[in-house]
């Protein structure tokens, strides 16, 4: 099937994709072996590679990501997602600049579909562990120990991660009652603590961790005074207001599945103050782990200290936890 998916003839590709959709939806719990999944994703990669017209690209990106939700077997859906990220890691540096934008779009679609898939699974802890391992384990896009994995892929993921989570929450029916945001942020916390490339560390902090902290700081209740609005400076030296991520903040709970950092087990919606405290504590604890690089640890501690100086949780003592 792979050679038909990779055909330069759109009619052949369309027919092969429709056959694949039926094949995956009818497999039940039967997993493909790793070699079969690699062959499948090789064909799907070049199926998307050959799509030239913008509307065709958009439709195909949506359909590809949507397979995650239409596959009847949860393990097969995870295998499909893992195959996608492995193929992106393998092929990322081979994508020419003329095709890069459409692959940016494809990654957006898959990040969004991943969130909708986890919502469908009600954020079950064992599936969140699989999600974390898929991203941060060997061969994953956030695996920091393999210099062959392009950091530019992690940088783009960072740029769209919170935005697509906000969209997935708003677009899901029914809307999820709570969001385990610490579990979802944890892969990027560990990545930022261990990555040796400073530009990748900086991108994660500027695109995910600092904006999230800003969102908790800027969210106020009716009887509170608003905090000063944090802003992000663009390359043109103009100031851009930080997004508020209101759907995320208003549904976030304090659960964290990582036992090594004394996880919270609450699954009720947290207040912005509680969320801010838990986020900073988790970040501090990740920076304290043995695998963290010394230079990154110092920068993450400095980030925590600056947040404290901004008036964030001035009473919490990490040594008392």
C-alpha positions as CSV (number, residue, x, y, z in Angstrom):
1,X,0.0,0.0,0.0
2,X,2.9,2.3,0.7
3,X,3.9,2.7,-2.9
4,X,0.4,3.7,-3.9
5,X,0.2,6.3,-1.1
6,X,3.5,7.8,-2.3
7,X,2.4,7.9,-6.0
8,X,2.7,11.2,-7.9
9,X,-0.8,10.6,-9.2
10,X,-3.4,12.2,-6.9
11,X,-6.1,9.7,-8.0
12,X,-4.0,6.8,-7.0
13,X,-3.0,8.4,-3.7
14,X,-6.7,9.2,-2.9
15,X,-7.8,5.6,-3.6
16,X,-4.9,4.3,-1.5
17,X,-5.7,6.6,1.4
18,X,-9.4,5.6,1.4
19,X,-8.4,2.0,1.5
20,X,-6.0,2.7,4.4
21,X,-8.8,4.4,6.3
22,X,-11.0,1.3,6.0
23,X,-8.1,-1.0,6.9
24,X,-7.2,0.9,10.1
25,X,-10.8,1.3,11.2
26,X,-11.5,-2.4,10.9
27,X,-8.4,-3.9,12.6
28,X,-9.8,-3.8,16.1
29,X,-7.0,-4.4,18.6
30,X,-4.5,-5.9,16.2
31,X,-1.3,-3.9,16.1
32,X,0.9,-3.5,13.1
33,X,4.4,-4.6,13.7
34,X,7.0,-1.8,13.8
35,X,8.3,-2.5,10.3
36,X,4.8,-2.3,8.8
37,X,4.1,1.0,10.6
38,X,7.4,2.4,9.3
39,X,6.4,1.4,5.7
40,X,3.0,2.8,6.2
41,X,4.3,6.2,7.4
42,X,6.9,6.3,4.7
43,X,4.0,6.1,2.2
44,X,1.9,8.7,4.1
45,X,4.8,11.1,4.4
46,X,5.3,11.2,0.6
47,X,1.5,11.2,0.1
48,X,1.5,14.5,1.9
49,X,4.8,15.5,0.2
50,X,3.2,15.3,-3.2
51,X,0.1,17.3,-2.3
52,X,0.7,20.7,-3.9
53,X,-2.5,22.8,-3.8
54,X,-3.3,24.6,-0.5
55,X,-6.8,23.3,-0.2
56,X,-5.7,19.8,-1.0
57,X,-2.9,20.1,1.6
58,X,-5.3,21.4,4.3
59,X,-7.8,18.6,3.7
60,X,-5.2,15.9,3.7
61,X,-3.5,17.2,6.8
62,X,-6.9,17.1,8.6
63,X,-7.7,13.6,7.3
64,X,-4.3,12.2,8.3
65,X,-4.5,13.6,11.8
66,X,-8.2,12.5,12.0
67,X,-7.2,8.9,11.6
68,X,-6.0,9.0,15.2
69,X,-9.6,9.5,16.3
70,X,-11.2,7.1,13.8
71,X,-9.0,4.1,14.5
72,X,-11.1,1.7,16.7
73,X,-8.2,0.5,18.9
74,X,-6.5,2.8,21.4
75,X,-3.2,1.0,21.3
76,X,-3.2,1.2,17.4
77,X,-4.0,4.9,17.6
78,X,-0.9,5.4,19.9
79,X,1.1,3.3,17.5
80,X,0.0,5.5,14.6
81,X,0.8,8.7,16.5
82,X,4.2,7.3,17.5
83,X,4.9,6.4,13.8
84,X,4.0,10.0,12.8
85,X,6.6,11.5,15.3
86,X,9.2,9.0,14.3
87,X,8.7,9.8,10.6
88,X,8.9,13.6,11.4
89,X,12.1,13.1,13.3
90,X,13.6,11.0,10.5
91,X,12.6,13.3,7.6
92,X,12.5,16.8,9.2
93,X,15.9,18.0,7.9
94,X,15.1,16.7,4.4
95,X,12.1,18.9,3.9
96,X,12.9,21.8,1.6
97,X,11.9,25.3,2.4
98,X,9.1,25.3,-0.2
99,X,7.3,22.5,1.6
100,X,8.1,23.5,5.1
101,X,5.0,25.5,5.7
102,X,2.7,22.6,4.9
103,X,4.5,20.3,7.2
104,X,4.2,23.0,9.9
105,X,0.5,22.8,9.3
106,X,0.6,19.0,9.5
107,X,2.3,19.1,12.9
108,X,-0.4,21.5,14.2
109,X,-3.1,19.1,13.1
110,X,-1.5,16.2,14.8
111,X,-0.9,18.1,18.0
112,X,-4.5,19.1,18.0
113,X,-5.7,15.6,17.2
114,X,-3.5,14.2,20.0
115,X,-5.2,16.5,22.5
116,X,-8.7,15.5,21.3
117,X,-7.7,11.9,21.5
118,X,-6.5,12.3,25.1
119,X,-9.8,14.1,25.9
120,X,-11.7,11.2,24.4
121,X,-9.7,8.9,26.8
122,X,-10.6,11.2,29.7
123,X,-6.9,11.9,30.4
124,X,-6.4,8.4,31.9
125,X,-3.1,8.2,33.7
126,X,-1.7,5.2,31.8
127,X,-2.4,6.8,28.5
128,X,-0.8,10.1,29.7
129,X,2.3,8.1,30.5
130,X,2.3,6.6,27.0
131,X,1.9,10.1,25.6
132,X,4.8,11.4,27.6
133,X,7.0,8.5,26.6
134,X,6.0,8.9,22.9
135,X,7.3,12.5,22.9
136,X,10.3,12.2,25.3
137,X,11.5,8.6,24.8
138,X,14.1,7.4,22.3
139,X,13.2,8.5,18.8
140,X,10.6,11.0,20.0
141,X,10.8,14.7,19.1
142,X,11.5,15.8,22.7
143,X,14.2,13.2,23.4
144,X,17.1,15.4,24.5
145,X,20.0,12.9,24.4
146,X,20.1,12.2,20.7
147,X,21.9,15.0,18.8
148,X,20.5,13.6,15.5
149,X,17.0,14.7,16.5
150,X,16.5,18.2,15.1
151,X,15.8,20.8,17.8
152,X,13.9,22.9,15.2
153,X,11.1,20.3,15.4
154,X,10.8,20.8,19.1
155,X,10.9,24.6,18.6
156,X,7.9,24.5,16.2
157,X,6.0,22.2,18.6
158,X,6.6,24.7,21.3
159,X,5.2,27.5,19.2
160,X,1.8,25.9,18.7
161,X,1.4,23.6,21.7
162,X,-0.7,25.8,24.0
163,X,-2.6,27.3,21.2
164,X,-3.7,23.9,19.9
165,X,-4.6,22.7,23.4
166,X,-6.8,25.8,23.8
167,X,-8.5,25.0,20.4
168,X,-8.9,21.3,21.2
169,X,-10.6,22.1,24.5
170,X,-13.0,24.6,22.9
171,X,-13.8,22.4,19.9
172,X,-14.4,19.1,21.9
173,X,-18.0,18.0,22.6
174,X,-18.6,17.6,25.4
175,X,-16.0,20.1,26.6
176,X,-13.7,18.4,29.2
177,X,-14.4,19.4,32.7
178,X,-10.8,19.4,33.9
179,X,-7.3,19.4,32.2
180,X,-4.2,17.7,33.7
181,X,-2.1,20.6,32.6
182,X,1.0,19.6,34.6
183,X,1.0,16.3,32.8
184,X,0.8,18.0,29.5
185,X,3.5,20.5,30.2
186,X,5.9,18.0,31.9
187,X,7.5,16.7,28.6
188,X,8.6,20.3,27.8
189,X,9.8,20.9,31.3
190,X,12.0,17.8,31.2
191,X,13.2,18.7,27.7
192,X,14.1,22.2,28.7
193,X,16.0,20.9,31.8
194,X,18.1,18.5,29.7
195,X,18.6,19.9,26.2
196,X,22.1,21.0,25.4
197,X,21.1,23.5,22.7
198,X,20.5,26.9,24.2
199,X,18.2,28.2,21.4
200,X,15.9,25.2,22.0
201,X,15.8,25.8,25.7
202,X,15.0,29.5,25.1
203,X,12.2,28.7,22.6
204,X,10.5,26.3,25.1
205,X,10.7,28.9,27.9
206,X,9.4,31.8,25.7
207,X,6.7,29.8,23.8
208,X,5.3,27.6,26.5
209,X,6.5,27.9,30.1
210,X,6.7,31.7,30.5
211,X,3.4,32.3,28.6
212,X,1.6,29.7,30.7
213,X,2.9,31.4,33.9
214,X,1.7,34.7,32.5
215,X,-1.7,33.3,31.8
216,X,-2.1,32.1,35.4
217,X,-0.9,35.5,36.7
218,X,-3.2,37.5,34.4
219,X,-6.3,35.4,35.3
220,X,-8.3,37.1,38.0
221,X,-11.5,36.6,39.8
222,X,-14.2,39.3,40.3
223,X,-12.8,40.4,43.7
224,X,-9.2,40.6,42.7
225,X,-7.1,43.4,41.2
226,X,-5.6,42.4,37.8
227,X,-1.9,41.7,37.8
228,X,0.2,43.8,35.4
229,X,0.0,42.2,31.9
230,X,3.1,40.4,30.9
231,X,4.1,41.0,27.3
232,X,6.4,39.3,24.8
233,X,8.7,41.3,22.7
234,X,8.8,40.4,19.0
235,X,11.7,40.7,16.6
236,X,10.4,44.1,15.5
237,X,10.7,45.4,19.1
238,X,6.9,45.9,19.4
239,X,5.1,44.5,22.4
240,X,2.5,41.8,21.9
241,X,0.1,40.9,24.8
242,X,0.5,37.4,26.1
243,X,-2.5,35.1,25.2
244,X,-4.7,34.3,28.2
245,X,-5.4,30.7,27.4
246,X,-8.7,31.0,29.4
247,X,-10.1,27.6,28.4
248,X,-6.9,25.9,29.8
249,X,-6.6,28.0,33.0
250,X,-10.3,27.7,33.8
251,X,-10.3,23.9,33.7
252,X,-6.8,23.0,34.9
253,X,-6.3,20.6,37.8
254,X,-3.2,19.8,39.8
255,X,-2.6,16.2,38.9
256,X,0.9,15.1,38.0
257,X,1.6,11.5,37.3
258,X,5.3,11.6,37.8
259,X,5.9,10.1,41.2
260,X,9.5,11.2,41.4
261,X,8.4,14.8,42.1
262,X,5.7,14.0,44.7
263,X,2.7,14.4,42.4
264,X,-0.5,16.2,43.4
265,X,-3.5,13.8,43.0
266,X,-6.3,16.4,43.0
267,X,-8.5,16.3,39.9
268,X,-10.7,19.2,40.8
269,X,-10.3,22.5,39.0
270,X,-7.6,24.6,40.7
271,X,-7.7,28.4,41.3
272,X,-5.2,30.4,39.3
273,X,-3.2,30.9,42.5
274,X,-3.1,27.2,43.2
275,X,-2.2,26.4,39.6
276,X,0.6,29.0,39.6
277,X,2.1,27.5,42.8
278,X,1.9,23.9,41.5
279,X,3.4,24.9,38.2
280,X,6.4,26.6,39.8
281,X,6.9,23.8,42.2
282,X,6.8,21.2,39.4
283,X,9.3,23.3,37.4
284,X,11.6,23.7,40.4
285,X,11.4,19.9,41.0
286,X,12.2,19.0,37.4
287,X,15.2,21.3,37.5
288,X,16.3,19.5,40.7
289,X,16.3,16.1,39.1
290,X,19.7,14.4,38.5
291,X,19.3,14.3,34.7
292,X,19.0,18.1,34.5
293,X,22.0,19.9,33.0
294,X,23.7,22.2,35.4
295,X,23.5,25.2,33.2
296,X,19.8,24.6,32.5
297,X,19.1,24.0,36.2
298,X,20.6,27.4,37.1
299,X,18.5,29.1,34.4
300,X,15.3,27.4,35.6
301,X,16.1,28.3,39.2
302,X,16.5,31.9,38.0
303,X,13.2,31.7,36.2
304,X,11.6,30.5,39.4
305,X,13.3,33.2,41.5
306,X,12.1,35.9,39.1
307,X,8.5,34.6,39.3
308,X,8.8,34.8,43.0
309,X,10.0,38.4,42.8
310,X,7.0,39.2,40.6
311,X,4.8,38.4,43.5
312,X,4.1,34.8,42.7
313,X,3.6,32.6,45.7
314,X,5.9,34.5,48.1
315,X,5.2,32.0,51.0
316,X,6.1,28.6,49.4
317,X,9.4,27.1,50.4
318,X,10.7,24.3,48.2
319,X,12.9,22.9,51.0
320,X,9.7,22.3,53.0
321,X,8.0,20.1,50.4
